[in-house]
Amino acid sequence: MGMFNSRYECKVDAKGRLALPAKIKAAIPESNGNELILRQGDDGCLALYTQVEFKKLLHQISSLSDRDPVQRLIKRSFFESMTEVELDNAGRFLIPKTFMTWAGIDKDVILIGVGGFVEIWSPEKYRQNIVADQAELSKLMDKYLS
């Protein structure tokens, strides 16, 4: 499977559809088919997964206990915050209105490939959740990757 990377500035059309950039589409394995998983992600973005990558996350969530109230809360919250989406022939998928509202998305979006999945951001939330200064990023990388 390809790795998702880079930043893309895109637009959501009037019907709520988002066309994936060619490089993002190319990184989706053919065996995945047209179905992707969209979930409410961390820090206010939406997270788009291939079937293979989502199954890894699903396996972890499914292993939580139904008997423990905190683990049950995690499972319930996880499953209600996701939906299957389907790519059309033009490489677009429909973002449900509730997801757009939750993420603060109107027309402009920023897509960030983060390895195994793609984050979909409103420009405002994205600016609040990125390290723009490369010197600061280097310090953080030294701290957490050493």
ABEGO torsion letter per residue (X at the ends): XBBBBEBBBBBBBAAGBBBBBAAAAAABBAAAEABBBBBBBBGGBBBBBBAAAAAAAAAAAAABBAABAAAAAAAAAAAAABBBBBBBAAGBBBBBAAAAAAAGBBABBBBBBBGABBBBBBAAAAAAABBABAAAAAAAAAAAAX
